[in-house]
């Protein structure tokens, strides 16, 4: 019988690998159109949006993969899962903003 933390950790690690793949395609292959909220009207610079969205997606994938490996090795920890979910929600929010053309310079004065 497979331990539950191995199965759960494997699912999280597989999800992290998928996020890393999408992050790679968006950041390095200029496929920002893979993001559902990308504004294809031409008002958003594809290169800049792709780099920003891809970087956040790569970060989210790395964190998810790390959590999955950690769960397989150490076991389940509800605090670690809560931190992961908050990080994924914040990362998702930032990718939506970046895909719509927002930049950190716009948040000033």
Helices and strands as residue ranges (DSSP letters): H 4-28, G 32-34, H 46-74, H 78-99, G 104-107
